[in-house]
Amino acid sequence: MTSLVPIAQTALLSAPEAIRLGSLRRSTILFSQEQAGDSVYLIEEGLVKITRTNEVGSRIILTIRGPGDLVGVEAHASDVQSYYGEAEVLTPATIYRIPREVAARSAREDREWSGALVTYLVGRRRALAEKVELLCLHDVEYRILHYLAELSTLVKFSDSESGYQLPITQLELADLVGATRETTSTTLNQLERRNLVKLSRRMLTIPSPDALRAAAAEKTSGAKAPVARQAVEV
């Protein structure tokens, strides 16, 4: 997905109300679930996870966003909307906070920005539809392979580690793919034995995203029966 930062420089970030939040630490909360959506956030550097917790305390990670992405898009609504989930900084980050009035004005008055925003939101909608498909039609191993490959595109290659380092825990990955921590841990250990991932404390290293995609494709092509008939672990 194309970064929104360049086009936002004129439409949003030049506004005096826009605030650049630099050197944000891991675990910094940008906004909480059900908080009034008063701002949109544009990520310049770093990763942010969006989580949703239900009434009995069960949690899922809805998405992990990276440089060039928007979070808190609920603030673009014409009426005041609450944030659907909680946004938490996952890695050291630099993020712009844009008040909803500025975001709404730019969407109305700047045709280039409004067009880019619509294209971006359509892409986000498609990504959510794909997540539903993954949860319903594929097993845990496939989901892990898919998400690790996708997350690798959000970080830079590390020469020292010979791979893409993803600063997420096994529990966070479990919350993202909709599986238990135990199943996720077992699957990751199996993938490590196949040299598809390297495990360490609060870090997953991906030597080759292409190898993950190939493994996922092999699972699909080698399926003997429709996965849709299998029970989905949540």
PyMOL commands that set and color helices and strands:
alter all, ss='L'
color gray80, all
select helices_A, chain A and resi 5-13+73-76+100-109+111-137+140-152+170-177+181-193+209-221+227-229
alter helices_A, ss='H'
color red, helices_A
select strands_A, chain A and resi 19-24+29-31+39-45+48-53+59-65+70-71+86-89+93-99+157-158+163-166+198-200+203-206
alter strands_A, ss='S'
color yellow, strands_A
deselect
rebuild
show_as cartoon
